[in-house]
Amino acid sequence: MPAVELTSTLVATVVCPDSKRKEVFFDRRAKGLALEVRISGGRTYYLRYSDDRSKTRYIKLADAGDVTLPQARTLCERMRNKIAMGVDPLKERAGKKLVPTFEAFAWNSYMPFSQANKRSWKTDETLIRTHLIPAFGKKHLDEITTEDVLSMQQAGLKAGAAPGSVNRRLILLRYMFNTAWRDWKIAGVKENPTHGVRLLKENNKKERYVRADEMARLYAEICSSQNTMLKHVVAFLLLTGARRNEVLHATWQDINLTTGKWRIPDTKSGYARHLPLNDGAMAVLHQMQGVSRSQYIFGNPKTGKPYVHIYYAWDTARRRAGLPDVRMHDLRHTFASLLINNGRSIYEVQKLLGHTQIKTTQRYAHLTQETLLDASNIGTAAMAATLGMGSHGDVIEGRLC
């Protein structure tokens, strides 16, 4: 292993002796830099260094045909600086080989976890397949940068996606990286590239609820639907304010027809809740006793199991009614609005909807302007009398300055 001052000419012309498989030349100018020349004619730059246990190690820098000698010396210096900072380059390189691609991580690690722990795993699967894999699939987790995440965000907007939809992708990506980085300590993943990327501003101020005249048109179309179960499902949704999947998966075992109580075992919050059923909801259940043929109250008559989706029948009915923007979830919002507009407290509505936080209920508590005006009139009636104002704003003689 001779020590020489490497030159570009030497690197290009030196050959391995016929008696050896390889010969190594150490550079006198760059400490640790070695040129390996093989009998095959191949030439490779290596760095020789001592690890934290004083063992001699060699790590490949580059093939001599890919970099110049000055570049090899620069690579050597950079690598030695990392070693001086306590980084073992061989261990670092081995760790990088263990870092999975985003696609491998998503399907092999994250999705099994999601299926076992999240009710929304199907949503995760859809977002991963349709948006995250196309954006990051072939990249290793440690190669995904904040700029990549921002590019995904902007690409979604350019493709016409709503800010809320783009935000759902970012939220899932952020959660996946936190899981890989903080919880599972996946090798090579040392930061979350979504940090610093802000959610887009969503315009969710205007809530949609169904007026009485709209409901009449909609329900008329629902009753004429080829899906004979749709009318029962919609009626029960509107009369209980329950979530669609809660209704579609409701079983007779969950219902106490004597006390009028519905035990909803698998709610969005992860806890069972008990819902008192009003007279209208009970009437639907009594009607279903003569219709249902399985343990599921609103089960698919053909399979006896819950509907995978009931969207197409719903979509047909709402379009025929001239209400293409009304979502099935708007029935839940309408239920809450009707209660609020008829004087029920926000806390009562919170309990009926099964919200754990009052702020969640407030977005459903849409009040009409007439209701607000009535509340204002009632609340200020006594003060108006004190000021000398009549009920319609008339001035009572001698009372108002």
Secondary structure, DSSP 8 states (H G I E B T S, - for coil): --EE---HHHHHH----TT-SEEEEEESSSTTEEEEEETTS-EEEEEEEE-TTS-EEEEEEEETTTS-HHHHHHHHHHHHHHHHTT--HHHHHHHHHH--BHHHIIIIIIHHHHHHH-TTHHHHHHHIIIIIHHHHTTSBGGG--HHHHHHHHHHHHHTT--HHHHHHHHHHHHHHHHIIIIIS--TT--S-TTTT---------S-----HHHHHHHHHHHHT-S-TTHHHHHHHHHHH---HHHHHT-BGGGEETTTTEEEE-S-TTSS-EEEE--HHHHHHHHHHTTT--SSBTT--TTTSS--S--HHHHHHHHHHTT-TT--TTHHHHHHHHHHHHTT--HHHHHHHHT-SSHHHHHTT----HHHHHHHHHHHHHHHHHHHTB-TTS-B-TTT--
